[in-house]
Amino acid sequence: MNKEEDKGVISLGPGDSFDFRFRVNLGKTTVYTCSFAWPGNTATFDIFRADRDDNPQSKVGVCSECIWSIYEPAPCRDRRDGGQPNWFPWAS
């Protein structure tokens, strides 16, 4: 979800995937937040942040197609070029 749009609840099992498309707003403040749940655990993460994912000065670089692998210990942004993925801490 972001402040203008809620994608609703999507239930995924191991190995499943979900994708969506959107445009970054003119002010480059677009943020999409996702919540994830496992038995006995929940976590929240900004799956897209314009300041991180659409910023050439970001330490993780711009992703025109952000590909995430979600694991209970941490979310991971994969790289199309086969380079080292970027791991991030959970927001909660």
C-alpha positions in Angstrom: 0.0 0.0 0.0 0.9 3.6 -0.3 -1.0 6.7 0.8 -3.1 6.7 -2.4 -3.6 3.0 -3.1 -4.0 -0.2 -1.2 -3.3 -3.4 -3.2 -5.2 -5.4 -0.6 -4.2 -8.7 1.0 -2.3 -11.1 -1.2 -1.6 -14.5 0.2 1.6 -16.1 -1.2 3.2 -19.4 -0.4 6.9 -20.4 -0.7 8.1 -19.9 -4.3 5.0 -17.8 -5.3 5.4 -14.3 -6.7 3.4 -11.1 -7.0 4.1 -8.1 -9.2 2.5 -4.7 -9.7 3.3 -1.6 -11.7 3.2 2.1 -10.8 4.7 5.4 -11.6 6.9 7.4 -9.3 5.3 10.8 -8.5 6.8 14.0 -9.7 8.1 14.9 -6.2 9.9 11.5 -6.0 8.3 10.7 -2.7 6.5 7.5 -3.7 6.6 4.8 -1.0 5.0 1.3 -1.1 4.9 -0.5 2.2 4.2 -4.2 2.6 3.4 -6.3 5.6 4.5 -10.0 5.8 3.3 -12.7 8.1 4.6 -16.1 9.1 3.3 -18.3 11.9 4.1 -16.4 15.1 5.8 -13.5 13.3 4.9 -10.4 11.3 7.2 -7.8 9.7 6.8 -4.5 7.7 9.0 -3.2 5.0 9.0 -0.3 2.4 9.2 -2.5 -0.7 9.7 0.6 -2.8 11.0 4.0 -1.7 11.8 6.5 -4.4 14.7 7.9 -2.3 16.3 4.5 -2.2 15.1 2.7 -5.4 14.8 5.6 -7.9 17.8 7.6 -6.9 21.2 7.5 -8.8 23.0 8.6 -5.6 21.5 5.7 -3.5 24.0 3.2 -2.3 21.9 0.4 -3.8 21.3 2.1 -7.1 18.2 2.6 -9.3 16.0 -0.4 -10.1 13.7 0.0 -13.0 12.3 -3.5 -12.1 12.7 -4.1 -8.4 12.9 -7.8 -7.7 12.6 -8.8 -4.0 13.0 -12.2 -2.3 11.3 -12.1 1.1 12.7 -14.2 3.9 11.7 -14.2 7.5 15.2 -13.0 8.6 15.3 -10.1 6.1 14.0 -8.8 2.7 16.5 -9.0 -0.1 16.6 -7.0 -3.4 17.9 -9.2 -6.1 19.9 -8.0 -9.0 19.2 -8.8 -12.7 22.9 -8.7 -13.5 23.6 -11.5 -11.1 25.6 -9.3 -8.8 25.5 -9.4 -5.0 21.9 -8.9 -3.7 21.2 -6.2 -1.2 19.8 -7.2 2.2 17.8 -4.8 4.3 16.6 -4.7 7.9 12.8 -5.0 8.6 11.1 -1.8 9.5 9.3 -3.6 12.3 
